[in-house]
Structure formats: C-alpha cells, structure tokens
Amino acid sequence: MRSTNQMSKPIIIIGLDGATFDLILPWIKSGKLPFLHEIMKNGAYGELLS
C-alpha cells in the first residue's frame, strides 16, 4: 500500500493507429519527429499487439 505522503507521477498514453516502428524509427533518426523522439527517450514505449 502507498503512503499518503508519496506523490505519484502523471502518465499519458499515446496511440498511433497504422504507424509501425519500422516507419516511425527511421523518421525519428532523421529528425522528422523531434517531439516523439523526446517522449520515447525520456519515457517508456512499446508495441500494442491486437
């Protein structure tokens, strides 16, 4: 159980429909998606299987 004085960090979940990592990663490496690069560098990400 969490104590009452412990702060929790906010989270955000972003879903990109139809955009796979084989498309996104080259665009990030080329500098075309700087905001997404920062999010991925400082957070967590993964592939959703459906």
PDB file of N, H, CA, C and O in Angstrom:
ATOM      1  N   MET A   1       0.835  -1.177   0.000  1.00  0.00           N
ATOM      2  CA  MET A   1       0.000   0.000   0.000  1.00  0.00           C
ATOM      3  C   MET A   1       0.883   1.245   0.000  1.00  0.00           C
ATOM      4  O   MET A   1       1.944   1.261   0.624  1.00  0.00           O
ATOM      5  N   ARG A   2       0.446   2.269  -0.692  1.00  0.00           N
ATOM      6  H   ARG A   2      -0.416   2.256  -1.199  1.00  0.00           H
ATOM      7  CA  ARG A   2       1.206   3.510  -0.804  1.00  0.00           C
ATOM      8  C   ARG A   2       0.905   4.424   0.376  1.00  0.00           C
ATOM      9  O   ARG A   2      -0.240   4.531   0.815  1.00  0.00           O
ATOM     10  N   SER A   3       1.946   5.083   0.886  1.00  0.00           N
ATOM     11  H   SER A   3       2.876   4.996   0.529  1.00  0.00           H
ATOM     12  CA  SER A   3       1.730   6.031   1.972  1.00  0.00           C
ATOM     13  C   SER A   3       1.084   7.301   1.432  1.00  0.00           C
ATOM     14  O   SER A   3       1.182   7.589   0.239  1.00  0.00           O
ATOM     15  N   THR A   4       0.431   8.054   2.296  1.00  0.00           N
ATOM     16  H   THR A   4       0.352   7.820   3.265  1.00  0.00           H
ATOM     17  CA  THR A   4      -0.302   9.245   1.865  1.00  0.00           C
ATOM     18  C   THR A   4       0.607  10.392   1.453  1.00  0.00           C
ATOM     19  O   THR A   4       0.161  11.289   0.739  1.00  0.00           O
ATOM     20  N   ASN A   5       1.871  10.395   1.879  1.00  0.00           N
ATOM     21  H   ASN A   5       2.233   9.666   2.460  1.00  0.00           H
ATOM     22  CA  ASN A   5       2.767  11.489   1.518  1.00  0.00           C
ATOM     23  C   ASN A   5       3.572  11.198   0.250  1.00  0.00           C
ATOM     24  O   ASN A   5       4.380  12.028  -0.166  1.00  0.00           O
ATOM     25  N   GLN A   6       3.368  10.049  -0.360  1.00  0.00           N
ATOM     26  H   GLN A   6       2.712   9.375  -0.021  1.00  0.00           H
ATOM     27  CA  GLN A   6       4.094   9.703  -1.584  1.00  0.00           C
ATOM     28  C   GLN A   6       3.336  10.260  -2.791  1.00  0.00           C
ATOM     29  O   GLN A   6       2.146   9.995  -2.963  1.00  0.00           O
ATOM     30  N   MET A   7       4.037  11.031  -3.621  1.00  0.00           N
ATOM     31  H   MET A   7       5.003  11.246  -3.481  1.00  0.00           H
ATOM     32  CA  MET A   7       3.424  11.630  -4.808  1.00  0.00           C
ATOM     33  C   MET A   7       3.510  10.653  -5.972  1.00  0.00           C
ATOM     34  O   MET A   7       4.529   9.987  -6.151  1.00  0.00           O
ATOM     35  N   SER A   8       2.461  10.565  -6.754  1.00  0.00           N
ATOM     36  H   SER A   8       1.633  11.106  -6.609  1.00  0.00           H
ATOM     37  CA  SER A   8       2.502   9.741  -7.959  1.00  0.00           C
ATOM     38  C   SER A   8       2.730  10.646  -9.161  1.00  0.00           C
ATOM     39  O   SER A   8       2.310  11.803  -9.169  1.00  0.00           O
ATOM     40  N   LYS A   9       3.396  10.113 -10.172  1.00  0.00           N
ATOM     41  H   LYS A   9       3.737   9.173 -10.166  1.00  0.00           H
ATOM     42  CA  LYS A   9       3.693  10.888 -11.371  1.00  0.00           C
ATOM     43  C   LYS A   9       2.557  10.737 -12.373  1.00  0.00           C
ATOM     44  O   LYS A   9       1.989   9.653 -12.505  1.00  0.00           O
ATOM     45  N   PRO A  10       2.221  11.815 -13.081  1.00  0.00           N
ATOM     46  CA  PRO A  10       1.178  11.708 -14.099  1.00  0.00           C
ATOM     47  C   PRO A  10       1.674  10.885 -15.288  1.00  0.00           C
ATOM     48  O   PRO A  10       2.872  10.843 -15.569  1.00  0.00           O
ATOM     49  N   ILE A  11       0.752  10.241 -15.973  1.00  0.00           N
ATOM     50  H   ILE A  11      -0.221  10.275 -15.745  1.00  0.00           H
ATOM     51  CA  ILE A  11       1.110   9.475 -17.166  1.00  0.00           C
ATOM     52  C   ILE A  11       0.247   9.932 -18.332  1.00  0.00           C
ATOM     53  O   ILE A  11      -0.836  10.488 -18.148  1.00  0.00           O
ATOM     54  N   ILE A  12       0.749   9.685 -19.529  1.00  0.00           N
ATOM     55  H   ILE A  12       1.629   9.234 -19.678  1.00  0.00           H
ATOM     56  CA  ILE A  12      -0.015   9.928 -20.742  1.00  0.00           C
ATOM     57  C   ILE A  12       0.220   8.730 -21.658  1.00  0.00           C
ATOM     58  O   ILE A  12       1.336   8.219 -21.757  1.00  0.00           O
ATOM     59  N   ILE A  13      -0.829   8.298 -22.313  1.00  0.00           N
ATOM     60  H   ILE A  13      -1.735   8.714 -22.232  1.00  0.00           H
ATOM     61  CA  ILE A  13      -0.734   7.190 -23.254  1.00  0.00           C
ATOM     62  C   ILE A  13      -1.083   7.729 -24.635  1.00  0.00           C
ATOM     63  O   ILE A  13      -2.140   8.328 -24.830  1.00  0.00           O
ATOM     64  N   ILE A  14      -0.183   7.509 -25.590  1.00  0.00           N
ATOM     65  H   ILE A  14       0.676   7.022 -25.431  1.00  0.00           H
ATOM     66  CA  ILE A  14      -0.373   7.978 -26.960  1.00  0.00           C
ATOM     67  C   ILE A  14      -0.429   6.765 -27.872  1.00  0.00           C
ATOM     68  O   ILE A  14       0.464   5.918 -27.840  1.00  0.00           O
ATOM     69  N   GLY A  15      -1.462   6.679 -28.673  1.00  0.00           N
ATOM     70  H   GLY A  15      -2.187   7.367 -28.699  1.00  0.00           H
ATOM     71  CA  GLY A  15      -1.583   5.591 -29.641  1.00  0.00           C
ATOM     72  C   GLY A  15      -1.518   6.137 -31.058  1.00  0.00           C
ATOM     73  O   GLY A  15      -2.188   7.118 -31.379  1.00  0.00           O
ATOM     74  N   LEU A  16      -0.727   5.517 -31.893  1.00  0.00           N
ATOM     75  H   LEU A  16      -0.182   4.720 -31.632  1.00  0.00           H
ATOM     76  CA  LEU A  16      -0.601   5.928 -33.292  1.00  0.00           C
ATOM     77  C   LEU A  16      -1.146   4.803 -34.166  1.00  0.00           C
ATOM     78  O   LEU A  16      -0.464   3.804 -34.393  1.00  0.00           O
ATOM     79  N   ASP A  17      -2.356   4.961 -34.650  1.00  0.00           N
ATOM     80  H   ASP A  17      -2.910   5.773 -34.466  1.00  0.00           H
ATOM     81  CA  ASP A  17      -3.019   3.931 -35.443  1.00  0.00           C
ATOM     82  C   ASP A  17      -2.389   3.847 -36.829  1.00  0.00           C
ATOM     83  O   ASP A  17      -2.340   4.839 -37.556  1.00  0.00           O
ATOM     84  N   GLY A  18      -1.913   2.675 -37.189  1.00  0.00           N
ATOM     85  H   GLY A  18      -1.953   1.869 -36.598  1.00  0.00           H
ATOM     86  CA  GLY A  18      -1.340   2.453 -38.512  1.00  0.00           C
ATOM     87  C   GLY A  18       0.117   2.842 -38.653  1.00  0.00           C
ATOM     88  O   GLY A  18       0.707   2.647 -39.716  1.00  0.00           O
ATOM     89  N   ALA A  19       0.709   3.390 -37.603  1.00  0.00           N
ATOM     90  H   ALA A  19       0.230   3.548 -36.740  1.00  0.00           H
ATOM     91  CA  ALA A  19       2.121   3.779 -37.649  1.00  0.00           C
ATOM     92  C   ALA A  19       2.935   2.735 -36.896  1.00  0.00           C
ATOM     93  O   ALA A  19       2.855   2.646 -35.671  1.00  0.00           O
ATOM     94  N   THR A  20       3.714   1.949 -37.623  1.00  0.00           N
ATOM     95  H   THR A  20       3.778   2.021 -38.619  1.00  0.00           H
ATOM     96  CA  THR A  20       4.525   0.906 -37.002  1.00  0.00           C
ATOM     97  C   THR A  20       5.939   1.427 -36.756  1.00  0.00           C
ATOM     98  O   THR A  20       6.357   2.430 -37.334  1.00  0.00           O
ATOM     99  N   PHE A  21       6.666   0.724 -35.884  1.00  0.00           N
ATOM    100  H   PHE A  21       6.326  -0.091 -35.415  1.00  0.00           H
ATOM    101  CA  PHE A  21       8.020   1.165 -35.556  1.00  0.00           C
ATOM    102  C   PHE A  21       8.955   1.133 -36.762  1.00  0.00           C
ATOM    103  O   PHE A  21       9.917   1.900 -36.802  1.00  0.00           O
ATOM    104  N   ASP A  22       8.700   0.268 -37.745  1.00  0.00           N
ATOM    105  H   ASP A  22       7.919  -0.354 -37.712  1.00  0.00           H
ATOM    106  CA  ASP A  22       9.569   0.267 -38.933  1.00  0.00           C
ATOM    107  C   ASP A  22       9.395   1.543 -39.751  1.00  0.00           C
ATOM    108  O   ASP A  22      10.262   1.864 -40.564  1.00  0.00           O
ATOM    109  N   LEU A  23       8.308   2.276 -39.561  1.00  0.00           N
ATOM    110  H   LEU A  23       7.604   2.016 -38.901  1.00  0.00           H
ATOM    111  CA  LEU A  23       8.131   3.598 -40.174  1.00  0.00           C
ATOM    112  C   LEU A  23       8.619   4.710 -39.249  1.00  0.00           C
ATOM    113  O   LEU A  23       9.333   5.618 -39.675  1.00  0.00           O
ATOM    114  N   ILE A  24       8.230   4.630 -37.991  1.00  0.00           N
ATOM    115  H   ILE A  24       7.650   3.892 -37.645  1.00  0.00           H
ATOM    116  CA  ILE A  24       8.493   5.708 -37.040  1.00  0.00           C
ATOM    117  C   ILE A  24       9.977   5.871 -36.720  1.00  0.00           C
ATOM    118  O   ILE A  24      10.481   6.994 -36.715  1.00  0.00           O
ATOM    119  N   LEU A  25      10.682   4.777 -36.453  1.00  0.00           N
ATOM    120  H   LEU A  25      10.272   3.865 -36.457  1.00  0.00           H
ATOM    121  CA  LEU A  25      12.085   4.879 -36.025  1.00  0.00           C
ATOM    122  C   LEU A  25      12.990   5.557 -37.054  1.00  0.00           C
ATOM    123  O   LEU A  25      13.811   6.384 -36.659  1.00  0.00           O
ATOM    124  N   PRO A  26      12.886   5.252 -38.362  1.00  0.00           N
ATOM    125  CA  PRO A  26      13.711   5.990 -39.324  1.00  0.00           C
ATOM    126  C   PRO A  26      13.380   7.488 -39.365  1.00  0.00           C
ATOM    127  O   PRO A  26      14.274   8.315 -39.544  1.00  0.00           O
ATOM    128  N   TRP A  27      12.111   7.834 -39.200  1.00  0.00           N
ATOM    129  H   TRP A  27      11.385   7.163 -39.054  1.00  0.00           H
ATOM    130  CA  TRP A  27      11.726   9.252 -39.187  1.00  0.00           C
ATOM    131  C   TRP A  27      12.294   9.954 -37.962  1.00  0.00           C
ATOM    132  O   TRP A  27      12.718  11.107 -38.042  1.00  0.00           O
ATOM    133  N   ILE A  28      12.303   9.262 -36.833  1.00  0.00           N
ATOM    134  H   ILE A  28      11.959   8.325 -36.768  1.00  0.00           H
ATOM    135  CA  ILE A  28      12.895   9.838 -35.620  1.00  0.00           C
ATOM    136  C   ILE A  28      14.392  10.039 -35.813  1.00  0.00           C
ATOM    137  O   ILE A  28      14.926  11.097 -35.477  1.00  0.00           O
ATOM    138  N   LYS A  29      15.071   9.031 -36.352  1.00  0.00           N
ATOM    139  H   LYS A  29      14.638   8.172 -36.624  1.00  0.00           H
ATOM    140  CA  LYS A  29      16.523   9.128 -36.564  1.00  0.00           C
ATOM    141  C   LYS A  29      16.888  10.237 -37.543  1.00  0.00           C
ATOM    142  O   LYS A  29      17.960  10.833 -37.431  1.00  0.00           O
ATOM    143  N   SER A  30      16.007  10.519 -38.502  1.00  0.00           N
ATOM    144  H   SER A  30      15.137  10.035 -38.593  1.00  0.00           H
ATOM    145  CA  SER A  30      16.288  11.572 -39.481  1.00  0.00           C
ATOM    146  C   SER A  30      15.914  12.963 -38.965  1.00  0.00           C
ATOM    147  O   SER A  30      16.150  13.958 -39.650  1.00  0.00           O
ATOM    148  N   GLY A  31      15.335  13.042 -37.769  1.00  0.00           N
ATOM    149  H   GLY A  31      15.143  12.233 -37.212  1.00  0.00           H
ATOM    150  CA  GLY A  31      14.990  14.331 -37.180  1.00  0.00           C
ATOM    151  C   GLY A  31      13.612  14.846 -37.549  1.00  0.00           C
ATOM    152  O   GLY A  31      13.289  15.994 -37.246  1.00  0.00           O
ATOM    153  N   LYS A  32      12.793  14.031 -38.191  1.00  0.00           N
ATOM    154  H   LYS A  32      13.056  13.098 -38.437  1.00  0.00           H
ATOM    155  CA  LYS A  32      11.467  14.475 -38.629  1.00  0.00           C
ATOM    156  C   LYS A  32      10.425  14.465 -37.512  1.00  0.00           C
ATOM    157  O   LYS A  32       9.374  15.093 -37.644  1.00  0.00           O
ATOM    158  N   LEU A  33      10.701  13.765 -36.420  1.00  0.00           N
ATOM    159  H   LEU A  33      11.555  13.255 -36.313  1.00  0.00           H
ATOM    160  CA  LEU A  33       9.746  13.670 -35.311  1.00  0.00           C
ATOM    161  C   LEU A  33      10.430  13.997 -33.981  1.00  0.00           C
ATOM    162  O   LEU A  33      10.540  13.126 -33.118  1.00  0.00           O
ATOM    163  N   PRO A  34      10.894  15.245 -33.802  1.00  0.00           N
ATOM    164  CA  PRO A  34      11.662  15.568 -32.589  1.00  0.00           C
ATOM    165  C   PRO A  34      10.853  15.435 -31.297  1.00  0.00           C
ATOM    166  O   PRO A  34      11.392  15.008 -30.276  1.00  0.00           O
ATOM    167  N   PHE A  35       9.577  15.792 -31.329  1.00  0.00           N
ATOM    168  H   PHE A  35       9.139  16.139 -32.158  1.00  0.00           H
ATOM    169  CA  PHE A  35       8.764  15.691 -30.115  1.00  0.00           C
ATOM    170  C   PHE A  35       8.586  14.231 -29.703  1.00  0.00           C
ATOM    171  O   PHE A  35       8.714  13.893 -28.526  1.00  0.00           O
ATOM    172  N   LEU A  36       8.294  13.379 -30.662  1.00  0.00           N
ATOM    173  H   LEU A  36       8.189  13.653 -31.618  1.00  0.00           H
ATOM    174  CA  LEU A  36       8.142  11.954 -30.372  1.00  0.00           C
ATOM    175  C   LEU A  36       9.471  11.353 -29.910  1.00  0.00           C
ATOM    176  O   LEU A  36       9.491  10.471 -29.052  1.00  0.00           O
ATOM    177  N   HIS A  37      10.565  11.824 -30.473  1.00  0.00           N
ATOM    178  H   HIS A  37      10.549  12.540 -31.171  1.00  0.00           H
ATOM    179  CA  HIS A  37      11.892  11.370 -30.038  1.00  0.00           C
ATOM    180  C   HIS A  37      12.114  11.672 -28.558  1.00  0.00           C
ATOM    181  O   HIS A  37      12.603  10.816 -27.821  1.00  0.00           O
ATOM    182  N   GLU A  38      11.765  12.865 -28.120  1.00  0.00           N
ATOM    183  H   GLU A  38      11.368  13.561 -28.718  1.00  0.00           H
ATOM    184  CA  GLU A  38      11.936  13.241 -26.712  1.00  0.00           C
ATOM    185  C   GLU A  38      11.046  12.398 -25.807  1.00  0.00           C
ATOM    186  O   GLU A  38      11.470  11.979 -24.730  1.00  0.00           O
ATOM    187  N   ILE A  39       9.823  12.152 -26.237  1.00  0.00           N
ATOM    188  H   ILE A  39       9.478  12.493 -27.112  1.00  0.00           H
ATOM    189  CA  ILE A  39       8.919  11.326 -25.441  1.00  0.00           C
ATOM    190  C   ILE A  39       9.486   9.919 -25.296  1.00  0.00           C
ATOM    191  O   ILE A  39       9.487   9.364 -24.197  1.00  0.00           O
ATOM    192  N   MET A  40       9.961   9.342 -26.380  1.00  0.00           N
ATOM    193  H   MET A  40       9.960   9.792 -27.272  1.00  0.00           H
ATOM    194  CA  MET A  40      10.489   7.981 -26.342  1.00  0.00           C
ATOM    195  C   MET A  40      11.800   7.908 -25.564  1.00  0.00           C
ATOM    196  O   MET A  40      12.068   6.912 -24.892  1.00  0.00           O
ATOM    197  N   LYS A  41      12.620   8.965 -25.652  1.00  0.00           N
ATOM    198  H   LYS A  41      12.402   9.774 -26.198  1.00  0.00           H
ATOM    199  CA  LYS A  41      13.904   8.986 -24.953  1.00  0.00           C
ATOM    200  C   LYS A  41      13.715   9.079 -23.436  1.00  0.00           C
ATOM    201  O   LYS A  41      14.473   8.478 -22.675  1.00  0.00           O
ATOM    202  N   ASN A  42      12.714   9.825 -23.007  1.00  0.00           N
ATOM    203  H   ASN A  42      12.098  10.314 -23.625  1.00  0.00           H
ATOM    204  CA  ASN A  42      12.521  10.081 -21.580  1.00  0.00           C
ATOM    205  C   ASN A  42      11.414   9.255 -20.937  1.00  0.00           C
ATOM    206  O   ASN A  42      11.174   9.377 -19.736  1.00  0.00           O
ATOM    207  N   GLY A  43      10.746   8.428 -21.710  1.00  0.00           N
ATOM    208  H   GLY A  43      10.941   8.329 -22.686  1.00  0.00           H
ATOM    209  CA  GLY A  43       9.641   7.647 -21.165  1.00  0.00           C
ATOM    210  C   GLY A  43       9.771   6.180 -21.513  1.00  0.00           C
ATOM    211  O   GLY A  43      10.871   5.653 -21.673  1.00  0.00           O
ATOM    212  N   ALA A  44       8.649   5.548 -21.625  1.00  0.00           N
ATOM    213  H   ALA A  44       7.755   5.977 -21.495  1.00  0.00           H
ATOM    214  CA  ALA A  44       8.594   4.133 -21.982  1.00  0.00           C
ATOM    215  C   ALA A  44       7.682   3.987 -23.194  1.00  0.00           C
ATOM    216  O   ALA A  44       6.727   4.746 -23.357  1.00  0.00           O
ATOM    217  N   TYR A  45       7.980   3.013 -24.036  1.00  0.00           N
ATOM    218  H   TYR A  45       8.756   2.396 -23.903  1.00  0.00           H
ATOM    219  CA  TYR A  45       7.145   2.784 -25.208  1.00  0.00           C
ATOM    220  C   TYR A  45       7.187   1.316 -25.581  1.00  0.00           C
ATOM    221  O   TYR A  45       8.082   0.579 -25.167  1.00  0.00           O
ATOM    222  N   GLY A  46       6.224   0.909 -26.356  1.00  0.00           N
ATOM    223  H   GLY A  46       5.497   1.508 -26.692  1.00  0.00           H
ATOM    224  CA  GLY A  46       6.165  -0.477 -26.785  1.00  0.00           C
ATOM    225  C   GLY A  46       5.112  -0.655 -27.857  1.00  0.00           C
ATOM    226  O   GLY A  46       4.354   0.263 -28.172  1.00  0.00           O
ATOM    227  N   GLU A  47       5.081  -1.835 -28.402  1.00  0.00           N
ATOM    228  H   GLU A  47       5.697  -2.580 -28.147  1.00  0.00           H
ATOM    229  CA  GLU A  47       4.144  -2.161 -29.468  1.00  0.00           C
ATOM    230  C   GLU A  47       2.912  -2.835 -28.866  1.00  0.00           C
ATOM    231  O   GLU A  47       3.027  -3.751 -28.052  1.00  0.00           O
ATOM    232  N   LEU A  48       1.744  -2.374 -29.274  1.00  0.00           N
ATOM    233  H   LEU A  48       1.650  -1.629 -29.935  1.00  0.00           H
ATOM    234  CA  LEU A  48       0.496  -2.981 -28.843  1.00  0.00           C
ATOM    235  C   LEU A  48       0.089  -4.023 -29.865  1.00  0.00           C
ATOM    236  O   LEU A  48      -0.104  -3.713 -31.041  1.00  0.00           O
ATOM    237  N   LEU A  49      -0.037  -5.234 -29.419  1.00  0.00           N
ATOM    238  H   LEU A  49       0.119  -5.486 -28.464  1.00  0.00           H
ATOM    239  CA  LEU A  49      -0.466  -6.315 -30.306  1.00  0.00           C
ATOM    240  C   LEU A  49      -1.971  -6.460 -30.200  1.00  0.00           C
ATOM    241  O   LEU A  49      -2.530  -6.508 -29.105  1.00  0.00           O
ATOM    242  N   SER A  50      -2.620  -6.529 -31.355  1.00  0.00           N
ATOM    243  H   SER A  50      -2.166  -6.490 -32.245  1.00  0.00           H
ATOM    244  CA  SER A  50      -4.078  -6.694 -31.329  1.00  0.00           C
ATOM    245  C   SER A  50      -4.510  -7.738 -32.333  1.00  0.00           C
ATOM    246  O   SER A  50      -5.702  -8.018 -32.459  1.00  0.00           O
TER     247      SER A  50
END
